[in-house]
């Protein structure tokens, strides 16, 4: 229905070239790796990075001896904590930005890391590998740590980076005392819930119902931002995967409405627009592709007939700062009532999820959820 696939054209051209020119084909999947290494008896440490293709073993590239005193020759250890000779503890945490199934390089997100020295956060979300099609930038393959300086070693970009490419290192003065102790990472034991814990946030009006939802969804909010987001099975099976799904639902005792889901999974529209309409309405005569061309972040509800209402991002109580094009919804039955679980397409957006209840003329937000994320 939508003609927004031009955004995916560059990725398609690359894929076609790979089929025609197998010599430049890349791996089916790649995985970033990072670890920290300390040298016993010496005040030098190394944080190093690499990528592996498919099931390749993890092998880190060796740096010039002048840069790290030969520390990068150490075998792969897979550790995220170590201690220097002066007693400084080092902690490393690495991650990636969110991948997307469209756009140039959407499936190859940048990789980053955070570093703590002696309980002080020194670097936060520092990017070591470029992504999203920005292949020209050099990759950071090693960070050498000494009490008075940090040495950043980069490999010039190549298709096999960081395995090839000229290595250049630059020094940066370092003073530990300039950094404060991270009270989140090294706070009182038990104060911070484990990563992945889902908490009820402010704005939750029915905590009992919200906790019941969490019991019904032991895997959390996985699957909300996909094309298969009909946990309650309210939409006809034969329409699954189509841009528009229609179901008749009871929003209150004796009150029925047509629930319409208008979905997209491309660069321009990666979300769900939920609509409530009279049971006699014919959505095919109302919903036009031109409605998606409005430049604003709010859906043009004024183009809908009387009796229609919108449930979408950018609305009060429902991701007001996120465009309606980039919020997904899943359906859920709780105690015989239909609810919609909303989650922003960009998983960095907060809150993590919002449960809303469709009403005869709109909706109300019932539960607000926050997932405890890794501290970066």
N, C-alpha and C positions, 0 to 999 in steps of 0.2 A: 504494500500500500504506500509506503513511504519511499521517496527517491533520494535517500540520504547516503547511499552507498558509495558516492564519490569519495567520501572520506577514507574509505578502505582501499582505494585504487592503488596507491603506492605500495601497500603491503602485498596486493595481488601481483603487481609487476615483479616484485622481488621474488615471490613464490614461484612465478612462471619462469624467471631466470634460473632459479635453483633447479627446476625440472629440466631445463634445456642444458644448463652448464653444471653438471653434478660435481665438477672439481671444486667449486666454491661453496658447495652445500655445507650448511652448518649442522650442528648436532640436533637431534630431535628435541632435546631439552638440555639446559645447562643449569648448574647450581653454584652459587657463590659460597666461598668458605673464608673464614677468618679465624686466627688463633693468636695467642700471646706466648712468647718464649722468654724466659729469664736465664741468664748465664750464672750458674752457681759461683759464688765468690767474687763476682764482679758487679759493678753498678752500671750495667747496660742491659736493656731489654728490647724486644722486638715484637711489634704487632705486624702480622703479614697476611696477605690476601691473595686469593687465586680463584679461578673458575674451573669446574670440571664439566666435561661433556658426557652425557648419559651416565654410564657406570664406571667411568675412568677413576683410577686411584687419585687421591688428593696429593698433589706435588706442588710445593711452593718454589718459586724461582729464587735463585741465590743472588744476593746483592754483592756489590763490590766489597772486598774485605776492608777497604779503608772506611767504609760507611758503617759497618756493624761488627767489626772484629771477628768476622767469620761466623757470627751467630746464626745467620740464615742457612748455614749448612746443616743445622740440626734436623733430624728426621721429623716427620709430621707427628705432632703430639695431640692435637685436638683439644687443647685446654683453653679456658677463658679466664683463668686466674693464675697468677704466679707472684713470687716475691723477690725483689732485688736484694743485693747484699747489704744495703743500708737499711733494710727493713720496710721499704716502700712496697705496699701491696698494689698489684695491678689487676684491674677487672675490665674485661672486654665484653661488649654486647653488640651483635651485628644483626642487620635486617635488610629488607628490601621495601621499596615503595610498591604500591598496589599495581598489579598487572591488569591489562585490559585486552579484550579480544578484538580490538579494532584500532585503526590508526597506525601510522608508521612507527614501528618499534613498540607497539602497545604491550606485546608479550615479553618485552625485555626491559624491565624497570631498573632504575638505578639502585645500587646497593650502598649502604651506609653503615656507620658504626658509632658507638659512644665508648669513651675511655675514662676510667677512674684511676687515679694514682693517689695512694694514701688516703682513700675515702673521699677524695675531691674529684668532682667531675671536670675533666680537662677538655674533652671534646664531646659535643652532643650532635648526633645525626650527621657526622662528617661523611660526605660522599667519597667513596673510594673508586667506584665504577660508574661510568656514565651509562645512560640508557635512553629509552624512548627515541631511538634513532639518532642520538647525538654521539656518533661513533668517533668523531675526531679528537675528543678530549682524551688526554693521557690518563692512565689508570694508576692510582696509588697502590703499589704492591708491597711497600714496607714502610713502617714508621719506627725508627730507632730512638729509644728513650735513654737519656742520660740525665744526671741530676741538674745539669746546667743548660741542656739544649735538647731539642727534638729535631730529628733528621727525617725529612719526607723524601721518599724515593719513588719516582714515577717511571712507568714504562710507556714509551711512545705508542700510540694506537697502531694496532695491526689486527688482521682478522683472527690471529691466534693470541691476541693480548690476553693475559700478561705474559705468555710464554716467550714471546719475541718482542722486538722493539728495543730501541736504545734506552738504557736506564740513566736517569739523571737524579741527583739528590741535592737537596737544599737544606741548610740548617736554619733553625729558628730558636732564638734565646728562650729559655724557660725558667720560671720561678714558681715553685710549688706554692709558696706562701700567698700568691696572688689569687688563689682559687679557694673557695669555701668548701667545707665538708658538705656532702650531699645528704641531707637529713631524710630524704625519701628513700634513697638506696641503702643508707646505713642508719635508719631510724631504729626506734625501740622495737625489739623483737615482737612480732605478732600484731603490730599496729597496722600494717598494710596487708590487705587480703591477698591471697595468691593470684598470680596473673591468670586471667580467664574467668575469674569470679564475676558473676553478673549481679549487680546491685540495683536496688530501687532508688531512683533519684528524686529530687524535689519535683513536685508536680504530679506525683502519683496519688490519685484520689481513692483508689480501692486496693489497698495492699494485699488483701486476702485473694482477690481475683488475680492480681499480678503474680503472686507466688504460685498460684495454680497453673498459670500459663507456663511458668518455668518448669513445672513438673511435667507438663504436657510436651515440652520441647527440651528433652534432656541434652540435645546437641546444640542448644542455644539458638542462634539466629541464622544458622547456615541455610542457604537456599533461598533466602528472601530476595536477593538481587539476581534471580535467574528467570528464565522463561517458564519454568515449572514451579510456579508459586501459588498453588491452589490447594493448600493443606486440607481445607474443609470440603473440597470436591464440590463446589457449588456451580462451577462452570461446566458445560457439556464437554465430555471427553473428546468428541470429534473436532472441537474447535481449539484444542490445546496447541499452543505454538503460533496461533494466528495473532494478528495485530489487535483485533477487537474480540473480546469475549463478552457474552451477555447471559445473565442469570436472573431469575425472579426470586427475591428473598423477602423474608418477613423481618422488618426493622423494629417492630414493636407489635404487641398482641393485636392481631387483626389488620395491621397496616403493612402492605406489601409494596415493594418498589423494584424496578429493574436495576440491577447492579451491573454497570458497564465498566470493563477494564480495557483501556487503550494502552498498549505496550509498545516499547521500542527497545532495541538492544544494539544501537549503533552509536557512533560518535556524537551525533546531533541530539539524539533522544534515547537515553539509556535509563529508562524508568517506567513507571506506570501512572497513568491518569485514571483515577477512579471517579465514576459518575453515578449519581442516583437519579432515576427518571421515573415518571408515571408508568404503570404497568402497560398502558396502552400505547406508549411512545414507540416509535420506530427509529432506533439510533442510526440506522444506515442512511436515513434521510436528513439527519441533523449533523452528524460528525463528518466534517470535511477536512481534507489534508491541509487546506489553507489555514486552519486553526493552529497548526503547528508552526506556521511561519511568523507568528507574532514575535517580535524581538524581546519582549519583556520576560522577566522571570516568573511572572504570574500568568496562569492560564486565563485567556479572555472569556470569563464566564458570561459576560454580557452578550455573547453570541449564541448563548443557549436559550431555549424557550422557557417560559414560565413553568415552574414545577420541577426544574432540573437543579441539581446542586453538585458541587465539586468537592472531592477529597483528594488533595494533592499537596506536594511540597510547596513551600513559600507562603503557606497559610498560617495564621496565628495558632500556636500550639502544635504545629506540625512542620518542623524544620523551616521556620520563617525566613532563614537566611540562605536557603538552598532552592535553586530553581525547580519548578515542578517537573522538569524533564529528567531530573536526576534523583528521584526517590522511588524506590520499589515497595510493593505491598504484597503480603501473603495473607491468605484467609485462615481463620481459626475459629472453631466452635468452642465455646466455654459455657458450661451450664445451659446448653440449649440456645445460646445467643451467638450471633455472628459478629466477629471482630476482625479488624484488619491490622496486621503488624507491619509497621513502616520502618524502612531502613534506607539511609542515604546510599547512593551508588558508590560515592567516595567514602570508604570505610574510615577515613580519618575524621569525618564529620561527627560531631557530637550533638545530641546523645547517641548512644549505640543503636537504640531502637525505641519506637513509640507505639503503643497499642491504642488504637482508636476504635470507637463504636459507631457504626453508621446509624443515623437517625432519620426520621421521616424527611427532615429538611436540613441535612448536613451531617455533622459528626461531633463527637466530643472526645478529647484525649483522656485516656483512662490511666495508662501506665507509662512511665518514663524509665528506661533502663540504661545503665552504664556498665560496660564491661571493663574490668581492671586490665589495663594494657601494660606491656613491658615498659620499664622506665628507660627512656632514651634521653 
